[in-house]
């Protein structure tokens, strides 16, 4: 039996950002079509504008369902929602682009839920534009969770030598510490374990960060947060046979993981986990929402309004996100 190439829906993200550009650049690679069947959910006119800007040889073809797509290198199939003005300015926050970005994602989730596509790969959206467009969410992850009815989910960042999963993400640091509790930490350890097992790791080696410097150093730093919030979760997972250690000092843990000591790090808050991955290179990281009933990967960078419309955005993170979507997609 031959495995058929998975169908990947690429959402265009914020049309005023680098999304159209990095999609057109990524789909110029014949190798992408060798391993999957990609199409774009977005606005055909913005893809065409991006193509002209890049002096691309690719043409854009409008479709109304994934079944109509040709999935052939040289032609970008676009499920065109036709929501943006033709003269939308690159690099500016706009309510229209924020609303449209939400609608592309909503459409992609509907297609994934109905089994018409195997995975979603998202270009970046702009949170300010999203809010101006009437959808007040911290980001993609929370929209995906709500529209799929998922309660236990987490953001995982994956770079070539480092995988990080987060206990909290888009909240302030004081709120993050308050939100961390043994149940949440345990659930994230389990999500890490199950996600890596599905990806082919037999017994994933999981390391959990402390909250305070030096993981509290036995009460020297902080107010016993490690003992109260983290250790009970680690011990519970250990009793269930999960190969997990911690809490460990975050300042050395990421280095140890890139060296090969562990397969994944459980980070307590956004910057604790994001910082080390970003240091490895913005083009290397991929954002994966774990715990969802559908596969979703994303670039690990923003809309880059400062360079949008200039044709200089790097498509490597988008290509890596497509590659990981292919790897994680259920095999037909």
Steps between C-alpha positions, in 0.01 A plus 500: 500500500642841410448788737315780327641851546312678779280797411627808681290817529721810528322797657620835367502676839496879500500613137687820590789298643756264347254207477418523126870543419637207704223273368582586138872447568444168678270368225764583239689197633415192293600280794199622699269352236695173497408438864155661541200654326498865610243771434440843648193624688511876455461772239619422147564868417748534791685187387515644148632831635766313697588299188543818292713651772726193499501482116379144554423265212220340703139559402210514747187295432172554686315197640190464717577160660820298554366241251537755218870553567757366253789482752757549227821698534478828308137573586399615848146383577314757712168448674416866457288656775532840324489708819773760445499827305724482193702798621563372855819668626785271597648556846199673661257374764154468345169372635419341162821297499446395863144386428610319183783318684243367748269385218783314317576308819131430568463357148813286542370357829167412333686317221721315750203404717318358198807301392548689172854599598760320713671795667498878531813711459455865598673818388520767773215723608519834681333506841414871485340459156316187618351698792410794274329251270269399787666180622663545839735205549864498615596313181456202266528239777201625694282529186586142403421374850162675512388403149593134556361487855841409646561558872849351549742641247841656491739682272805301394797658326714268296847583366758255364668440838236620744133432572321709764143471629338771713295489820383863444545725196331831423458643850705739713771353721311556829187340353708212365640414845148514644364275224764228541366213712576127534205395281603726211868402525402131503275544194780669306746222592244248370446702179878504444520124560208413271599741221854363478381141522272564200802650321693175551688550828466177697563642849539880471744658748323802649661770716296755695621856569479663839305823543764688701875546438688176578157328521454666839813340648308331784307810597785750468324679212126564480232378738508123454332506155698198376398288800138610476436521125756286312633209705159332562437496121842353419461229765151412378622458141801296621267261685319445168824399330571828319874565466501850651737692730481841668462770595844590363667845470394654169833677448681169425213274397463629144872456434485146637204423273674630185794278602267200490427429869121539453244487216275785618488774763186602690526880539294683760429825314527658155844660500664219697423267209500738204831673574724193460323387182528848342872511578539195275368710209161645410488298180562168680207485741149370438197557723277194549174496698484166683190342652271601211303240303665641186862566404604865497849632441609859450796721430668615819512870409260790475349696212825702461314817392835684478606291198160395358458577131874526437553144375777427750319282759666164571279200419709239686273487807196455274671215315596340831140542626371324186758223550391444860131507400577222250686302769220534757202462265296179539597256226217427256 
